[in-house]
Amino acid sequence: MAQAVPAGVAEFRGLVHEAARRAGGTVTRWCEPDVTPNFHAAYVEYSDHRPTVAVLYSHAGDVALATGHEQQPVEFVDDAALTGVLAELNLHVRGSAELRRPFRAEDWPLLDVRDVRYWRPQTVGEALFNWWD
């Protein structure tokens, strides 16, 4: 099944606001990259004291959930409620287990070969969601 990719950041913002509301949370702030990182982040906070989760959206259309995304390496997490709602909205969230797998460049031919050679990502998540310049 192909991953649905939002037409742009504005559409992604709308989807995340809707997903957060349905999952019982609120988007409290956005992180917009200038140059780095290569992803946008929406912070979803819950009133029942669940941990704040950042929904990450890369320039390539990949979606993941994380905590502590302000530094590398990003700590990827799973949030069943939020992932379920994002799936209902036709967004596929890459799971934390997939993102922690060792990175193999041949599995990701659309990534810039020069960046991969220079930065040498160790995990899939590091390759897809990064702070490279």
Backbone as JSON Lines, residues from 0, in Angstrom:
{"i":0,"aa":"M","n":[0.84,-1.18,0.0],"ca":[0.0,0.0,0.0],"c":[0.88,1.24,0.0]}
{"i":1,"aa":"A","n":[0.63,2.16,-0.88],"ca":[1.4,3.4,-0.97],"c":[0.99,4.34,0.15]}
{"i":2,"aa":"Q","n":[1.94,5.08,0.64],"ca":[1.68,6.05,1.7],"c":[1.03,7.28,1.1]}
{"i":3,"aa":"A","n":[-0.03,7.76,1.74],"ca":[-0.63,9.02,1.32],"c":[0.29,10.14,1.77]}
{"i":4,"aa":"V","n":[0.56,11.07,0.89],"ca":[1.43,12.19,1.22],"c":[0.62,13.47,1.09]}
{"i":5,"aa":"P","n":[0.59,14.29,2.14],"ca":[-0.14,15.55,2.04],"c":[0.4,16.4,0.9]}
{"i":6,"aa":"A","n":[-0.48,17.22,0.34],"ca":[-0.07,18.11,-0.76],"c":[0.99,19.1,-0.3]}
{"i":7,"aa":"G","n":[1.03,19.4,0.96],"ca":[2.0,20.33,1.49],"c":[1.88,20.47,2.98]}
{"i":8,"aa":"V","n":[2.68,21.36,3.53],"ca":[2.73,21.56,4.97],"c":[1.38,22.06,5.49]}
{"i":9,"aa":"A","n":[0.7,22.92,4.75],"ca":[-0.6,23.44,5.2],"c":[-1.6,22.3,5.37]}
{"i":10,"aa":"E","n":[-1.64,21.38,4.41],"ca":[-2.54,20.23,4.54],"c":[-2.13,19.36,5.72]}
{"i":11,"aa":"F","n":[-0.82,19.15,5.89],"ca":[-0.33,18.36,7.01],"c":[-0.76,18.99,8.33]}
{"i":12,"aa":"R","n":[-0.63,20.32,8.44],"ca":[-1.05,21.01,9.66],"c":[-2.51,20.72,9.98]}
{"i":13,"aa":"G","n":[-3.37,20.82,8.97],"ca":[-4.78,20.56,9.18],"c":[-5.04,19.14,9.64]}
{"i":14,"aa":"L","n":[-4.35,18.18,9.03],"ca":[-4.52,16.78,9.41],"c":[-4.06,16.53,10.84]}
{"i":15,"aa":"V","n":[-2.95,17.13,11.23],"ca":[-2.44,16.93,12.59],"c":[-3.38,17.56,13.63]}
{"i":16,"aa":"H","n":[-3.9,18.74,13.34],"ca":[-4.85,19.35,14.28],"c":[-6.07,18.44,14.46]}
{"i":17,"aa":"E","n":[-6.58,17.91,13.36],"ca":[-7.73,17.01,13.43],"c":[-7.38,15.72,14.17]}
{"i":18,"aa":"A","n":[-6.22,15.14,13.89],"ca":[-5.81,13.91,14.55],"c":[-5.62,14.13,16.04]}
{"i":19,"aa":"A","n":[-4.99,15.22,16.41],"ca":[-4.77,15.51,17.84],"c":[-6.11,15.64,18.55]}
{"i":20,"aa":"R","n":[-7.03,16.36,17.96],"ca":[-8.35,16.55,18.58],"c":[-9.03,15.21,18.79]}
{"i":21,"aa":"R","n":[-9.03,14.36,17.75],"ca":[-9.69,13.05,17.85],"c":[-9.0,12.13,18.85]}
{"i":22,"aa":"A","n":[-7.68,12.28,19.03],"ca":[-6.94,11.43,19.96],"c":[-6.96,11.98,21.38]}
{"i":23,"aa":"G","n":[-7.65,13.1,21.59],"ca":[-7.75,13.67,22.93],"c":[-6.66,14.64,23.28]}
{"i":24,"aa":"G","n":[-5.97,15.17,22.29],"ca":[-4.88,16.1,22.55],"c":[-5.08,17.42,21.84]}
{"i":25,"aa":"T","n":[-4.11,18.3,21.99],"ca":[-4.13,19.62,21.38],"c":[-2.75,19.92,20.83]}
{"i":26,"aa":"V","n":[-2.69,20.49,19.62],"ca":[-1.41,20.94,19.09],"c":[-1.06,22.24,19.8]}
{"i":27,"aa":"T","n":[0.08,22.24,20.49],"ca":[0.45,23.42,21.29],"c":[1.52,24.28,20.64]}
{"i":28,"aa":"R","n":[2.29,23.7,19.73],"ca":[3.27,24.52,19.0],"c":[3.78,23.77,17.8]}
{"i":29,"aa":"W","n":[4.35,24.54,16.87],"ca":[4.91,24.01,15.63],"c":[6.39,24.36,15.57]}
{"i":30,"aa":"C","n":[7.16,23.49,14.99],"ca":[8.57,23.74,14.73],"c":[8.74,23.75,13.22]}
{"i":31,"aa":"E","n":[9.07,24.91,12.69],"ca":[9.25,25.07,11.24],"c":[10.73,25.18,10.94]}
{"i":32,"aa":"P","n":[11.28,24.29,10.13],"ca":[12.71,24.34,9.83],"c":[13.05,25.48,8.87]}
{"i":33,"aa":"D","n":[14.2,26.09,9.11],"ca":[14.74,27.04,8.13],"c":[15.54,26.24,7.12]}
{"i":34,"aa":"V","n":[16.59,25.64,7.59],"ca":[17.41,24.76,6.75],"c":[17.41,23.37,7.37]}
{"i":35,"aa":"T","n":[17.76,23.32,8.65],"ca":[17.73,22.05,9.37],"c":[16.79,22.2,10.56]}
{"i":36,"aa":"P","n":[16.13,21.19,10.97],"ca":[16.12,19.82,10.48],"c":[15.38,19.71,9.15]}
{"i":37,"aa":"N","n":[15.3,18.5,8.62],"ca":[14.61,18.31,7.34],"c":[13.14,17.96,7.55]}
{"i":38,"aa":"F","n":[12.59,18.31,8.71],"ca":[11.21,17.97,9.01],"c":[10.52,19.09,9.78]}
{"i":39,"aa":"H","n":[9.2,19.11,9.68],"ca":[8.34,19.98,10.48],"c":[7.89,19.15,11.67]}
{"i":40,"aa":"A","n":[7.58,19.8,12.78],"ca":[7.12,19.07,13.96],"c":[5.95,19.81,14.6]}
{"i":41,"aa":"A","n":[4.95,19.03,14.99],"ca":[3.8,19.56,15.73],"c":[3.8,18.88,17.09]}
{"i":42,"aa":"Y","n":[3.74,19.67,18.15],"ca":[3.7,19.11,19.49],"c":[2.25,18.87,19.89]}
{"i":43,"aa":"V","n":[1.95,17.63,20.28],"ca":[0.61,17.27,20.73],"c":[0.69,17.0,22.23]}
{"i":44,"aa":"E","n":[-0.06,17.79,22.99],"ca":[-0.12,17.59,24.44],"c":[-1.49,17.07,24.82]}
{"i":45,"aa":"Y","n":[-1.5,16.24,25.86],"ca":[-2.73,15.62,26.34],"c":[-3.05,16.12,27.75]}
{"i":46,"aa":"S","n":[-4.33,16.31,28.05],"ca":[-4.72,16.8,29.37],"c":[-4.62,15.71,30.44]}
{"i":47,"aa":"D","n":[-4.54,14.43,30.03],"ca":[-4.47,13.33,31.0],"c":[-3.03,12.96,31.37]}
{"i":48,"aa":"H","n":[-2.1,13.86,31.09],"ca":[-0.7,13.71,31.49],"c":[0.07,12.66,30.71]}
{"i":49,"aa":"R","n":[-0.47,12.2,29.58],"ca":[0.36,11.37,28.71],"c":[1.51,12.23,28.22]}
{"i":50,"aa":"P","n":[2.63,11.62,27.85],"ca":[3.77,12.42,27.37],"c":[3.42,13.2,26.1]}
{"i":51,"aa":"T","n":[4.02,14.37,25.99],"ca":[3.88,15.16,24.78],"c":[4.55,14.42,23.63]}
{"i":52,"aa":"V","n":[3.88,14.39,22.5],"ca":[4.4,13.7,21.33],"c":[4.55,14.72,20.2]}
{"i":53,"aa":"A","n":[5.66,14.65,19.51],"ca":[5.84,15.48,18.32],"c":[5.53,14.64,17.1]}
{"i":54,"aa":"V","n":[4.68,15.17,16.23],"ca":[4.39,14.52,14.96],"c":[5.34,15.14,13.95]}
{"i":55,"aa":"L","n":[6.2,14.32,13.37],"ca":[7.22,14.8,12.44],"c":[6.78,14.55,11.01]}
{"i":56,"aa":"Y","n":[7.06,15.5,10.14],"ca":[6.72,15.4,8.73],"c":[7.94,15.84,7.93]}
{"i":57,"aa":"S","n":[8.56,14.88,7.22],"ca":[9.78,15.21,6.48],"c":[9.44,15.8,5.13]}
{"i":58,"aa":"H","n":[10.44,16.39,4.51],"ca":[10.27,16.97,3.17],"c":[9.87,15.91,2.14]}
{"i":59,"aa":"A","n":[10.18,14.65,2.44],"ca":[9.84,13.56,1.51],"c":[8.45,12.98,1.78]}
{"i":60,"aa":"G","n":[7.75,13.52,2.79],"ca":[6.41,13.04,3.09],"c":[6.34,11.94,4.13]}
{"i":61,"aa":"D","n":[7.45,11.61,4.76],"ca":[7.44,10.61,5.82],"c":[6.87,11.2,7.09]}
{"i":62,"aa":"V","n":[6.13,10.37,7.85],"ca":[5.53,10.81,9.11],"c":[6.01,9.87,10.21]}
{"i":63,"aa":"A","n":[6.36,10.43,11.37],"ca":[6.79,9.65,12.53],"c":[6.37,10.38,13.79]}
{"i":64,"aa":"L","n":[6.4,9.68,14.91],"ca":[6.12,10.28,16.21],"c":[7.39,10.22,17.04]}
{"i":65,"aa":"A","n":[7.62,11.27,17.84],"ca":[8.86,11.33,18.61],"c":[8.68,12.14,19.88]}
{"i":66,"aa":"T","n":[9.61,11.94,20.78],"ca":[9.78,12.83,21.92],"c":[11.19,13.37,21.81]}
{"i":67,"aa":"G","n":[11.43,14.52,22.39],"ca":[12.77,15.07,22.39],"c":[13.36,15.23,21.01]}
{"i":68,"aa":"H","n":[12.57,15.75,20.08],"ca":[13.06,15.83,18.7],"c":[14.04,16.98,18.48]}
{"i":69,"aa":"E","n":[14.27,17.8,19.5],"ca":[15.12,18.97,19.3],"c":[16.59,18.64,19.12]}
{"i":70,"aa":"Q","n":[16.95,17.4,19.3],"ca":[18.35,17.02,19.13],"c":[18.43,15.73,18.33]}
{"i":71,"aa":"Q","n":[19.62,15.45,17.86],"ca":[19.87,14.23,17.12],"c":[20.6,13.3,18.07]}
{"i":72,"aa":"P","n":[20.33,12.03,18.18],"ca":[19.29,11.35,17.43],"c":[17.91,11.59,18.04]}
{"i":73,"aa":"V","n":[16.91,11.58,17.18],"ca":[15.53,11.75,17.58],"c":[15.08,10.47,18.28]}
{"i":74,"aa":"E","n":[14.31,10.61,19.35],"ca":[13.77,9.44,20.06],"c":[12.37,9.14,19.52]}
{"i":75,"aa":"F","n":[12.26,8.12,18.69],"ca":[10.98,7.77,18.08],"c":[10.14,6.97,19.05]}
{"i":76,"aa":"V","n":[8.84,7.2,19.03],"ca":[7.91,6.53,19.92],"c":[6.7,6.06,19.14]}
{"i":77,"aa":"D","n":[5.89,5.26,19.8],"ca":[4.62,4.84,19.24],"c":[3.51,5.38,20.14]}
{"i":78,"aa":"D","n":[2.47,5.89,19.54],"ca":[1.29,6.37,20.27],"c":[0.1,5.8,19.5]}
{"i":79,"aa":"A","n":[-0.48,4.71,20.03],"ca":[-1.51,3.97,19.3],"c":[-2.7,4.85,18.93]}
{"i":80,"aa":"A","n":[-3.14,5.7,19.85],"ca":[-4.32,6.53,19.58],"c":[-4.04,7.5,18.44]}
{"i":81,"aa":"L","n":[-2.93,8.2,18.53],"ca":[-2.61,9.2,17.51],"c":[-2.31,8.53,16.16]}
{"i":82,"aa":"T","n":[-1.58,7.42,16.19],"ca":[-1.28,6.69,14.95],"c":[-2.57,6.2,14.29]}
{"i":83,"aa":"G","n":[-3.49,5.69,15.09],"ca":[-4.76,5.21,14.56],"c":[-5.56,6.29,13.87]}
{"i":84,"aa":"V","n":[-5.61,7.47,14.48],"ca":[-6.36,8.57,13.88],"c":[-5.65,9.07,12.63]}
{"i":85,"aa":"L","n":[-4.33,9.18,12.66],"ca":[-3.6,9.59,11.46],"c":[-3.83,8.6,10.32]}
{"i":86,"aa":"A","n":[-3.92,7.31,10.65],"ca":[-4.21,6.3,9.62],"c":[-5.61,6.51,9.04]}
{"i":87,"aa":"E","n":[-6.58,6.84,9.9],"ca":[-7.93,7.13,9.42],"c":[-7.93,8.32,8.46]}
{"i":88,"aa":"L","n":[-6.98,9.23,8.66],"ca":[-6.85,10.42,7.8],"c":[-5.92,10.14,6.62]}
{"i":89,"aa":"N","n":[-5.62,8.88,6.39],"ca":[-4.8,8.43,5.26],"c":[-3.33,8.81,5.34]}
{"i":90,"aa":"L","n":[-2.8,8.92,6.55],"ca":[-1.36,9.12,6.72],"c":[-0.79,7.86,7.36]}
{"i":91,"aa":"H","n":[0.3,7.38,6.81],"ca":[0.98,6.22,7.37],"c":[2.11,6.71,8.25]}
{"i":92,"aa":"V","n":[2.06,6.34,9.52],"ca":[3.12,6.71,10.46],"c":[4.11,5.56,10.53]}
{"i":93,"aa":"R","n":[5.37,5.86,10.3],"ca":[6.41,4.84,10.42],"c":[6.62,4.54,11.9]}
{"i":94,"aa":"G","n":[6.58,3.27,12.26],"ca":[6.71,2.85,13.65],"c":[8.13,2.99,14.18]}
{"i":95,"aa":"S","n":[8.23,3.04,15.5],"ca":[9.54,3.23,16.13],"c":[10.48,2.06,15.84]}
{"i":96,"aa":"A","n":[9.95,0.84,15.76],"ca":[10.81,-0.31,15.47],"c":[11.42,-0.19,14.07]}
{"i":97,"aa":"E","n":[10.61,0.23,13.1],"ca":[11.13,0.42,11.74],"c":[12.2,1.5,11.72]}
{"i":98,"aa":"L","n":[11.97,2.59,12.45],"ca":[12.89,3.72,12.43],"c":[14.19,3.44,13.19]}
{"i":99,"aa":"R","n":[14.18,2.45,14.08],"ca":[15.39,2.08,14.81],"c":[16.21,1.0,14.09]}
{"i":100,"aa":"R","n":[15.65,0.46,13.01],"ca":[16.39,-0.57,12.24],"c":[17.68,0.01,11.67]}
{"i":101,"aa":"P","n":[18.68,-0.83,11.49],"ca":[19.91,-0.36,10.85],"c":[19.6,0.16,9.45]}
{"i":102,"aa":"F","n":[20.25,1.25,9.1],"ca":[20.05,1.86,7.79],"c":[20.89,1.15,6.75]}
{"i":103,"aa":"R","n":[20.26,0.83,5.62],"ca":[20.94,0.26,4.46],"c":[20.58,1.14,3.27]}
{"i":104,"aa":"A","n":[21.57,1.83,2.72],"ca":[21.34,2.79,1.65],"c":[20.61,2.18,0.46]}
{"i":105,"aa":"E","n":[20.88,0.94,0.14],"ca":[20.24,0.31,-1.02],"c":[18.72,0.16,-0.84]}
{"i":106,"aa":"D","n":[18.24,0.21,0.4],"ca":[16.8,0.13,0.66],"c":[16.1,1.48,0.48]}
{"i":107,"aa":"W","n":[16.87,2.54,0.34],"ca":[16.32,3.91,0.27],"c":[16.94,4.66,-0.9]}
{"i":108,"aa":"P","n":[16.68,4.24,-2.12],"ca":[17.34,4.84,-3.29],"c":[16.99,6.3,-3.55]}
{"i":109,"aa":"L","n":[15.91,6.8,-2.96],"ca":[15.54,8.2,-3.21],"c":[16.29,9.19,-2.32]}
{"i":110,"aa":"L","n":[17.01,8.69,-1.32],"ca":[17.81,9.6,-0.49],"c":[19.05,10.04,-1.26]}
{"i":111,"aa":"D","n":[19.48,11.26,-1.0],"ca":[20.65,11.81,-1.67],"c":[21.9,11.0,-1.29]}
{"i":112,"aa":"V","n":[22.5,10.38,-2.26],"ca":[23.67,9.52,-2.04],"c":[24.81,10.29,-1.39]}
{"i":113,"aa":"R","n":[25.0,11.55,-1.8],"ca":[26.09,12.35,-1.22],"c":[25.88,12.58,0.27]}
{"i":114,"aa":"D","n":[24.63,12.87,0.67],"ca":[24.33,13.05,2.09],"c":[24.56,11.76,2.87]}
{"i":115,"aa":"V","n":[24.1,10.67,2.31],"ca":[24.25,9.38,2.98],"c":[25.74,9.04,3.16]}
{"i":116,"aa":"R","n":[26.54,9.27,2.14],"ca":[27.98,9.0,2.25],"c":[28.63,9.9,3.29]}
{"i":117,"aa":"Y","n":[28.25,11.17,3.29],"ca":[28.9,12.12,4.21],"c":[28.45,11.91,5.66]}
{"i":118,"aa":"W","n":[27.13,11.8,5.89],"ca":[26.6,11.76,7.25],"c":[26.57,10.35,7.85]}
{"i":119,"aa":"R","n":[26.59,9.33,7.02],"ca":[26.62,7.94,7.47],"c":[25.56,7.62,8.53]}
{"i":120,"aa":"P","n":[24.29,7.75,8.2],"ca":[23.25,7.46,9.19],"c":[23.3,6.0,9.63]}
{"i":121,"aa":"Q","n":[23.07,5.78,10.9],"ca":[23.12,4.44,11.46],"c":[21.76,3.74,11.45]}
{"i":122,"aa":"T","n":[20.67,4.53,11.52],"ca":[19.33,3.95,11.56],"c":[18.47,4.56,10.46]}
{"i":123,"aa":"V","n":[17.36,3.89,10.16],"ca":[16.42,4.4,9.17],"c":[15.9,5.77,9.62]}
{"i":124,"aa":"G","n":[15.55,5.88,10.89],"ca":[15.04,7.15,11.4],"c":[16.02,8.29,11.26]}
{"i":125,"aa":"E","n":[17.29,8.03,11.51],"ca":[18.33,9.04,11.38],"c":[18.46,9.5,9.93]}
{"i":126,"aa":"A","n":[18.24,8.59,9.0],"ca":[18.33,8.95,7.58],"c":[17.11,9.74,7.12]}
{"i":127,"aa":"L","n":[15.92,9.39,7.61],"ca":[14.69,10.04,7.15],"c":[14.39,11.34,7.87]}
{"i":128,"aa":"F","n":[14.75,11.46,9.15],"ca":[14.47,12.64,9.96],"c":[15.79,13.11,10.55]}
{"i":129,"aa":"N","n":[16.39,14.14,9.97],"ca":[17.74,14.49,10.37],"c":[17.97,15.99,10.47]}
{"i":130,"aa":"W","n":[19.14,16.33,10.99],"ca":[19.58,17.72,11.17],"c":[20.73,18.05,10.22]}
{"i":131,"aa":"W","n":[20.85,17.32,9.12],"ca":[21.94,17.55,8.2],"c":[21.78,18.9,7.54]}
{"i":132,"aa":"D","n":[22.9,19.56,7.25],"ca":[22.84,20.84,6.54],"c":[22.95,20.68,5.06]}
